[in-house]
């Protein structure tokens, strides 16, 4: 996942938490609009899934707002937005 053209965030665990709370998440997003523990990316059988964890400002996948606590498959090239922070999901 990349947040800007030069920032790369490798997803290196089966369950990868995203949020602001440094001691609780795997990827810290320094943006007050992003939840303390905002979202979860899970890898199962070579597929990746995104789940919003009841965040206040929501998570979007390709401009579609996700329902809280519902897994959504993500694919190479998908755009993910945590609150107002955009990322591009890239498989390598």
N, C-alpha and C positions, 0 to 999 in steps of 0.2 A: 504494500500500500504506500502511496506517496501523497503527502500533504501539499507539497509544492514541488516544482520541477527538480529541486535538489535534495529534498528530504525523502528518505526511503525507510520504511518500517517493515522489517522482515517479521512474518508471522511464523514463529519457531516453536509453537506449542499446539497441542490438540485443542485446548481451550485458551483463548487469547482475549483478555479483558481490555477495554478501552475506556478511558475516563480521565478525570482530573486528580484523583486521589493517589498520590505517588506510592504509598505503601500497599495499595490494594489492586492496582492494575498493571498490566504488562506494557501498555503504551500510554504514556501521559500526554494528554492534549492540554496545552496551556491556553485555555479559552474558557472564560467564566460562563459562557452559554452552554458548555458541554457539562454533562452530569458528572458527579464524583465517580460513579461506576456506571457508565453510560450504555455500553453495548458489549456484546460477546460475539466473537467469531469462533466457530467450532469447525474442526476438520474431521470428517468421517469417511472412510473408504475412498479417499482421494477427492472428495467433494467438500466445498466450504459453505457454511451457513452463517447468516447474520441474524442476531436477535437484539432488539432494543430492550433494555432492562428498566422499563418504567421511567425513562428520562422525561424531564419536564419539557424540553425543547425538541424532542423527537429525533428520529433517524429516518433518512430517506435513502432509497435504493433506486437509482435512475429516475429521480424526481417523483417517486411514489412513496408517500409516508407509510412506514411500517406500523403494524399493530404491535403493541407492547407484548413482550414474552412469546412472540410467535417466530419460529424459525423460517428464514427465507434463504433459498439457495443463491449464492453469488458466483459469478463467473468472470473469467478474464475480461477486462475492459469495463466492468461495471463501475458506475460512479456512486460512491457512498458519501452521504452528508450526515455528520454528527452535529446537531444543532445548526450552526452556520459554517462549519469547517468541512470543506470538500476534500475527498480522497479518491484515488483511482486504484481499483483492485487489479493487480497484475500477477498472473501466474508465471513462475520461472522454472 
